[in-house]
Amino acid sequence: MRFALCVEYQGNKYKGFQRQNHAITVQGELERALSRIADEKIELQCAGRTDSLVSATGQVIHFDTTKDRDERAFLFGTNSYLPDDISIVWAKRVSEDFHARFSAKARRYRYIVQNTYHRSAILRDGVSFYTGEYDIDLMQDAASLLLGEMDFASFKSSEDESRSSYRCMHFINIKREGPFIIFDIQANAFLHHMVRNIVGTLLLIGNKQKDKEWLSSVILAKDRTKAGPTAFAQGLYLVDVIYDDKFNLPKKDFIGPLWLP
């Protein structure tokens, strides 16, 4: 039997999602808890391998098991064995042609900037912190250059091992909510550090260190050194993974993080 699960986690205590031999990871914690419920070793696949300190409200995983368990067991039972900063949101039995990664049509991230002159004591692990003034309209206008299918080589890290750096950007929406700036970004898939590198680049435009024409040259350069700095990991959330309706996966009432609908 194959099951799909939606997972929420706070990433600040983990060395990323992917299992590692000598580090605590989200995948490692999930597989330990799921193996206790299934009473056999579970190895899972995920929609997107988030980095150290990166969080999620809508990560999707799948795994196979030979044991007869219902969806409630993998929802409530697994949560009882997980640490407080990892939680299963929903669990559903799926067909064998479902794959958390390869069936995904798009991934959606949100990046939250606290734009104040004092750092937050309460939200320090959940948002990034940038001082200064940022023009939302300038960043939104420049972001239009990143829409559609193109080579995003200027926004991938040196650690990226993808065969191609072409991706299709569906939307980038930027807005201010009180002291927070929210970047809402969706593409068919993302390169390593791509979201954080795009945000770091747009922030340079927002505080008027760079302009839209500079971003055009960055895209054409296909050179990571020409773009802006990598934004902090804190504040980045994988909030949604989009699949074909035929899989009939549950829909969340809100995707978050925090107060965001």
PyMOL commands that set and color helices and strands:
alter all, ss='L'
color gray80, all
select helices_A, chain A and resi 11-13+26-38+71-81+136-146+153-155+194-206+212-221+224-226+245-247
alter helices_A, ss='H'
color red, helices_A
select strands_A, chain A and resi 2-9+45-46+55-64+86-94+106-114+128-129+148-151+166-177+180-187+236-242
alter strands_A, ss='S'
color yellow, strands_A
deselect
rebuild
show_as cartoon
